[in-house]
Amino acid sequence: MSAYVTAAVRHQLAMDGLAEIVAAYEAEHEPLSEAEVQAAQSELFGDAPAPYASNDSAA
């Protein structure tokens, strides 16, 4: 397996684990607010937009 594929699989497993952690938290508490999600994204990725974020001003 190439290093690229190995890294991609590791990344996906990490994201799957994160999704499980968030789901468990939200099941016990309330869903995360948009502000909480944005704060976490800023802490993790800085001011760069998330790769999946929509850009409504691109039109």
VMD Tcl script that builds the backbone (N, CA, C; Angstrom):
set m [mol new atoms 177]
animate dup $m
set s [atomselect $m all]
$s set {name element resname resid chain x y z} {
  {N N MET 1 A 0.858 -1.171 0.000}
  {CA C MET 1 A 0.000 0.000 0.000}
  {C C MET 1 A 0.906 1.237 0.000}
  {N N SER 2 A 0.557 2.219 -0.795}
  {CA C SER 2 A 1.381 3.424 -0.865}
  {C C SER 2 A 1.254 4.250 0.413}
  {N N ALA 3 A 2.243 5.087 0.629}
  {CA C ALA 3 A 2.214 5.969 1.797}
  {C C ALA 3 A 1.007 6.896 1.736}
  {N N TYR 4 A 0.632 7.325 0.529}
  {CA C TYR 4 A -0.521 8.216 0.358}
  {C C TYR 4 A -1.801 7.526 0.817}
  {N N VAL 5 A -1.995 6.298 0.375}
  {CA C VAL 5 A -3.203 5.557 0.751}
  {C C VAL 5 A -3.194 5.269 2.248}
  {N N THR 6 A -2.047 4.906 2.780}
  {CA C THR 6 A -1.937 4.655 4.216}
  {C C THR 6 A -2.306 5.896 5.015}
  {N N ALA 7 A -1.791 7.049 4.596}
  {CA C ALA 7 A -2.110 8.302 5.288}
  {C C ALA 7 A -3.594 8.625 5.169}
  {N N ALA 8 A -4.173 8.375 3.996}
  {CA C ALA 8 A -5.600 8.647 3.792}
  {C C ALA 8 A -6.458 7.753 4.683}
  {N N VAL 9 A -6.091 6.503 4.796}
  {CA C VAL 9 A -6.841 5.571 5.650}
  {C C VAL 9 A -6.713 5.984 7.115}
  {N N ARG 10 A -5.508 6.344 7.538}
  {CA C ARG 10 A -5.324 6.802 8.922}
  {C C ARG 10 A -6.157 8.046 9.202}
  {N N HIS 11 A -6.169 8.966 8.247}
  {CA C HIS 11 A -6.959 10.190 8.419}
  {C C HIS 11 A -8.444 9.848 8.542}
  {N N GLN 12 A -8.939 8.972 7.677}
  {CA C GLN 12 A -10.357 8.608 7.723}
  {C C GLN 12 A -10.700 7.927 9.039}
  {N N LEU 13 A -9.829 7.061 9.525}
  {CA C LEU 13 A -10.072 6.411 10.816}
  {C C LEU 13 A -10.108 7.430 11.945}
  {N N ALA 14 A -9.231 8.425 11.884}
  {CA C ALA 14 A -9.239 9.484 12.899}
  {C C ALA 14 A -10.540 10.270 12.837}
  {N N MET 15 A -11.008 10.580 11.633}
  {CA C MET 15 A -12.256 11.328 11.483}
  {C C MET 15 A -13.442 10.491 11.960}
  {N N ASP 16 A -13.421 9.200 11.670}
  {CA C ASP 16 A -14.484 8.314 12.159}
  {C C ASP 16 A -14.493 8.291 13.684}
  {N N GLY 17 A -13.316 8.227 14.287}
  {CA C GLY 17 A -13.221 8.243 15.746}
  {C C GLY 17 A -13.735 9.544 16.321}
  {N N LEU 18 A -13.408 10.652 15.665}
  {CA C LEU 18 A -13.888 11.957 16.120}
  {C C LEU 18 A -15.410 12.027 16.020}
  {N N ALA 19 A -15.968 11.507 14.940}
  {CA C ALA 19 A -17.424 11.508 14.781}
  {C C ALA 19 A -18.088 10.706 15.898}
  {N N GLU 20 A -17.470 9.588 16.281}
  {CA C GLU 20 A -18.016 8.781 17.376}
  {C C GLU 20 A -17.963 9.539 18.701}
  {N N ILE 21 A -16.869 10.252 18.936}
  {CA C ILE 21 A -16.730 11.038 20.166}
  {C C ILE 21 A -17.793 12.127 20.223}
  {N N VAL 22 A -17.992 12.827 19.116}
  {CA C VAL 22 A -18.991 13.899 19.067}
  {C C VAL 22 A -20.388 13.320 19.262}
  {N N ALA 23 A -20.681 12.211 18.600}
  {CA C ALA 23 A -22.003 11.589 18.736}
  {C C ALA 23 A -22.266 11.166 20.180}
  {N N ALA 24 A -21.265 10.600 20.832}
  {CA C ALA 24 A -21.426 10.190 22.229}
  {C C ALA 24 A -21.658 11.404 23.121}
  {N N TYR 25 A -20.914 12.480 22.880}
  {CA C TYR 25 A -21.093 13.704 23.663}
  {C C TYR 25 A -22.508 14.250 23.472}
  {N N GLU 26 A -22.935 14.334 22.209}
  {CA C GLU 26 A -24.254 14.900 21.926}
  {C C GLU 26 A -25.380 14.019 22.452}
  {N N ALA 27 A -25.162 12.718 22.533}
  {CA C ALA 27 A -26.178 11.823 23.088}
  {C C ALA 27 A -26.344 12.054 24.586}
  {N N GLU 28 A -25.253 12.396 25.250}
  {CA C GLU 28 A -25.300 12.608 26.696}
  {C C GLU 28 A -25.674 14.042 27.052}
  {N N HIS 29 A -25.314 14.973 26.192}
  {CA C HIS 29 A -25.565 16.392 26.429}
  {C C HIS 29 A -26.491 16.892 25.320}
  {N N GLU 30 A -26.362 18.124 24.958}
  {CA C GLU 30 A -27.146 18.645 23.835}
  {C C GLU 30 A -26.237 18.758 22.617}
  {N N PRO 31 A -26.823 18.878 21.428}
  {CA C PRO 31 A -25.989 19.026 20.227}
  {C C PRO 31 A -25.092 20.259 20.323}
  {N N LEU 32 A -23.932 20.158 19.697}
  {CA C LEU 32 A -23.016 21.292 19.660}
  {C C LEU 32 A -23.637 22.417 18.841}
  {N N SER 33 A -23.468 23.634 19.315}
  {CA C SER 33 A -23.983 24.788 18.575}
  {C C SER 33 A -23.043 25.108 17.420}
  {N N GLU 34 A -23.531 25.875 16.474}
  {CA C GLU 34 A -22.695 26.304 15.349}
  {C C GLU 34 A -21.487 27.085 15.855}
  {N N ALA 35 A -21.674 27.902 16.892}
  {CA C ALA 35 A -20.568 28.674 17.463}
  {C C ALA 35 A -19.505 27.746 18.061}
  {N N GLU 36 A -19.934 26.672 18.727}
  {CA C GLU 36 A -18.976 25.720 19.293}
  {C C GLU 36 A -18.199 24.994 18.196}
  {N N VAL 37 A -18.893 24.634 17.131}
  {CA C VAL 37 A -18.235 23.967 16.005}
  {C C VAL 37 A -17.224 24.908 15.357}
  {N N GLN 38 A -17.611 26.162 15.146}
  {CA C GLN 38 A -16.703 27.135 14.539}
  {C C GLN 38 A -15.496 27.404 15.438}
  {N N ALA 39 A -15.708 27.465 16.749}
  {CA C ALA 39 A -14.599 27.677 17.680}
  {C C ALA 39 A -13.619 26.507 17.619}
  {N N ALA 40 A -14.136 25.297 17.547}
  {CA C ALA 40 A -13.273 24.118 17.453}
  {C C ALA 40 A -12.503 24.124 16.137}
  {N N GLN 41 A -13.174 24.481 15.036}
  {CA C GLN 41 A -12.492 24.553 13.742}
  {C C GLN 41 A -11.381 25.585 13.774}
  {N N SER 42 A -11.642 26.729 14.379}
  {CA C SER 42 A -10.621 27.778 14.474}
  {C C SER 42 A -9.431 27.310 15.303}
  {N N GLU 43 A -9.719 26.600 16.387}
  {CA C GLU 43 A -8.635 26.107 17.241}
  {C C GLU 43 A -7.792 25.065 16.508}
  {N N LEU 44 A -8.460 24.207 15.735}
  {CA C LEU 44 A -7.740 23.147 15.035}
  {C C LEU 44 A -7.047 23.629 13.767}
  {N N PHE 45 A -7.716 24.500 13.006}
  {CA C PHE 45 A -7.238 24.847 11.670}
  {C C PHE 45 A -6.895 26.317 11.494}
  {N N GLY 46 A -7.010 27.112 12.545}
  {CA C GLY 46 A -6.742 28.538 12.420}
  {C C GLY 46 A -7.867 29.228 11.663}
  {N N ASP 47 A -7.524 30.269 10.948}
  {CA C ASP 47 A -8.535 31.043 10.233}
  {C C ASP 47 A -8.851 30.490 8.849}
  {N N ALA 48 A -8.167 29.438 8.435}
  {CA C ALA 48 A -8.433 28.850 7.120}
  {C C ALA 48 A -9.838 28.260 7.117}
  {N N PRO 49 A -10.586 28.460 6.039}
  {CA C PRO 49 A -11.937 27.883 5.984}
  {C C PRO 49 A -11.865 26.360 5.918}
  {N N ALA 50 A -12.841 25.722 6.519}
  {CA C ALA 50 A -12.914 24.268 6.449}
  {C C ALA 50 A -13.090 23.867 4.992}
  {N N PRO 51 A -12.482 22.764 4.564}
  {CA C PRO 51 A -12.551 22.384 3.151}
  {C C PRO 51 A -13.963 22.081 2.666}
  {N N TYR 52 A -14.872 21.787 3.573}
  {CA C TYR 52 A -16.238 21.458 3.191}
  {C C TYR 52 A -17.198 22.623 3.407}
  {N N ALA 53 A -16.703 23.737 3.899}
  {CA C ALA 53 A -17.577 24.883 4.190}
  {C C ALA 53 A -18.071 25.502 2.894}
  {N N SER 54 A -19.314 25.916 2.895}
  {CA C SER 54 A -19.855 26.580 1.710}
  {C C SER 54 A -19.376 28.016 1.682}
  {N N ASN 55 A -19.272 28.547 0.495}
  {CA C ASN 55 A -18.844 29.929 0.319}
  {C C ASN 55 A -19.928 30.636 -0.473}
  {N N ASP 56 A -20.902 31.191 0.234}
  {CA C ASP 56 A -22.050 31.817 -0.416}
  {C C ASP 56 A -21.664 33.053 -1.209}
  {N N SER 57 A -20.531 33.679 -0.889}
  {CA C SER 57 A -20.147 34.902 -1.582}
  {C C SER 57 A -19.373 34.621 -2.862}
  {N N ALA 58 A -19.211 33.361 -3.246}
  {CA C ALA 58 A -18.440 33.018 -4.435}
  {C C ALA 58 A -19.188 33.316 -5.722}
  {N N ALA 59 A -20.459 33.611 -5.669}
  {CA C ALA 59 A -21.263 33.819 -6.876}
  {C C ALA 59 A -20.959 35.111 -7.567}
}
mol reanalyze $m
mol bondsrecalc $m
mol representation Tube
mol addrep $m
